[in-house]
Amino acid sequence: MNEERVIDIETRLAFQDGSLQELNQALCRQQQRIEQLEETCRVLLGRMQDLSDSLGKEGATDERPPHY
């Protein structure tokens, strides 16, 4: 191989290495965000279930509405 070809290959390799590092960092950030969103969904679902349970207990009696 001639010297220019070796330099070209080394340059491309360095660029690809940098690109891989950037992609890895982006993937790590995305995974952290996904985990945060999943936790938020779990909390909200729990709150909705609690609210549903508390409303269900209050409305459990079959009383006639006031307009009857």
Backbone hydrogen bonds in HBPLUS format (Angstrom, degrees):
<---DONOR---> <-ACCEPTOR-->    atom                        ^
c    i                          cat <-CA-CA->   ^        H-A-AA   ^      H-
h    n   atom  resd res      DA  || num        DHA   H-A  angle D-A-AA Bond
n    s   type  num  typ     dist DA aas  dist angle  dist       angle   num
A0006-VAL N   A0002-ASN O   3.25 MM   4  6.59 158.1  2.30 151.5 157.5     1
A0007-ILE N   A0003-GLU O   3.04 MM   4  6.27 160.8  2.08 149.9 155.0     2
A0008-ASP N   A0004-GLU O   2.90 MM   4  6.10 155.4  1.96 146.4 153.5     3
A0009-ILE N   A0005-ARG O   2.93 MM   4  6.17 160.3  1.97 150.5 155.3     4
A0010-GLU N   A0006-VAL O   2.94 MM   4  6.14 161.7  1.97 151.1 156.2     5
A0011-THR N   A0007-ILE O   2.91 MM   4  6.06 151.9  1.99 146.0 153.8     6
A0012-ARG N   A0008-ASP O   2.98 MM   4  6.22 162.4  2.01 149.9 154.3     7
A0013-LEU N   A0009-ILE O   2.93 MM   4  6.09 158.0  1.98 148.7 155.2     8
A0014-ALA N   A0010-GLU O   2.97 MM   4  6.14 157.0  2.03 144.4 150.2     9
A0015-PHE N   A0011-THR O   2.99 MM   4  6.22 158.4  2.03 149.0 155.0    10
A0016-GLN N   A0012-ARG O   2.88 MM   4  6.09 162.5  1.91 152.2 156.9    11
A0017-ASP N   A0013-LEU O   2.89 MM   4  6.06 152.9  1.96 146.4 154.1    12
A0018-GLY N   A0014-ALA O   3.04 MM   4  6.29 158.3  2.09 146.4 151.6    13
A0019-SER N   A0015-PHE O   2.92 MM   4  6.19 156.0  1.98 147.9 155.2    14
A0020-LEU N   A0016-GLN O   2.86 MM   4  6.07 156.1  1.92 148.2 154.2    15
A0021-GLN N   A0017-ASP O   3.06 MM   4  6.31 154.0  2.13 145.8 152.4    16
A0022-GLU N   A0018-GLY O   3.02 MM   4  6.30 159.1  2.06 149.4 154.8    17
A0023-LEU N   A0019-SER O   2.93 MM   4  6.16 161.5  1.96 151.5 156.5    18
A0024-ASN N   A0020-LEU O   2.91 MM   4  6.04 155.7  1.97 145.9 152.7    19
A0025-GLN N   A0021-GLN O   2.98 MM   4  6.21 158.3  2.03 148.2 153.7    20
A0026-ALA N   A0022-GLU O   2.98 MM   4  6.22 158.6  2.02 148.7 154.7    21
A0027-LEU N   A0023-LEU O   2.90 MM   4  6.08 156.6  1.95 147.8 154.4    22
A0028-CYS N   A0024-ASN O   2.93 MM   4  6.17 155.1  2.00 148.1 154.7    23
A0029-ARG N   A0025-GLN O   2.99 MM   4  6.27 158.9  2.04 149.3 154.5    24
A0030-GLN N   A0026-ALA O   2.94 MM   4  6.17 158.5  1.98 148.8 154.9    25
A0031-GLN N   A0027-LEU O   2.95 MM   4  6.16 158.0  2.00 148.4 154.1    26
A0032-GLN N   A0028-CYS O   3.02 MM   4  6.27 157.4  2.07 148.2 154.0    27
A0033-ARG N   A0029-ARG O   2.99 MM   4  6.22 157.1  2.04 148.2 154.6    28
A0034-ILE N   A0030-GLN O   2.86 MM   4  6.10 156.6  1.91 151.7 158.3    29
A0035-GLU N   A0031-GLN O   2.99 MM   4  6.21 158.8  2.03 147.4 152.7    30
A0036-GLN N   A0032-GLN O   2.99 MM   4  6.27 152.3  2.07 144.8 152.5    31
A0037-LEU N   A0033-ARG O   2.89 MM   4  6.14 161.0  1.92 152.4 157.2    32
A0038-GLU N   A0034-ILE O   2.86 MM   4  6.07 154.9  1.92 150.1 157.3    33
A0039-GLU N   A0035-GLU O   3.05 MM   4  6.23 157.0  2.10 144.3 150.0    34
A0040-THR N   A0036-GLN O   2.95 MM   4  6.22 156.4  2.01 147.8 154.6    35
A0041-CYS N   A0037-LEU O   2.91 MM   4  6.15 157.8  1.96 148.0 153.7    36
A0042-ARG N   A0038-GLU O   2.95 MM   4  6.23 156.3  2.00 147.6 154.0    37
A0043-VAL N   A0039-GLU O   2.97 MM   4  6.23 161.5  2.00 152.1 156.5    38
A0044-LEU N   A0040-THR O   2.92 MM   4  6.14 166.3  1.94 153.7 157.6    39
A0045-LEU N   A0041-CYS O   2.82 MM   4  5.96 159.9  1.86 151.5 157.3    40
A0046-GLY N   A0042-ARG O   2.97 MM   4  6.14 153.3  2.04 144.2 151.6    41
A0047-ARG N   A0043-VAL O   2.94 MM   4  6.25 155.3  2.01 149.4 156.2    42
A0048-MET N   A0044-LEU O   2.86 MM   4  6.09 158.6  1.90 149.9 155.9    43
A0049-GLN N   A0045-LEU O   2.92 MM   4  6.09 156.5  1.97 145.7 152.1    44
A0050-ASP N   A0046-GLY O   2.92 MM   4  6.16 159.4  1.97 147.9 153.6    45
A0051-LEU N   A0047-ARG O   2.88 MM   4  6.09 161.0  1.91 149.7 155.1    46
A0052-SER N   A0048-MET O   2.81 MM   4  5.98 158.8  1.85 148.3 154.7    47
A0053-ASP N   A0049-GLN O   2.81 MM   4  6.01 157.1  1.87 149.3 155.6    48
A0054-SER N   A0050-ASP O   2.92 MM   4  6.15 160.6  1.96 149.3 154.4    49
A0055-LEU N   A0051-LEU O   2.90 MM   4  6.08 155.7  1.95 149.2 156.0    50
A0056-GLY N   A0052-SER O   2.82 MM   4  5.89 149.5  1.92 142.6 152.0    51
A0057-LYS N   A0053-ASP O   3.05 MM   4  6.26 148.8  2.15 145.5 152.3    52
A0058-GLU N   A0054-SER O   3.33 MM   4  6.48 154.9  2.40 138.6 144.4    53
A0059-GLY N   A0055-LEU O   3.01 MM   4  6.14 156.6  2.07 148.4 154.6    54
A0060-ALA N   A0057-LYS O   3.44 MM   3  5.08 164.7  2.47  97.1  99.7    55
A0068-TYR N   A0065-PRO O   3.22 MM   3  6.05 168.0  2.24 129.3 129.8    56
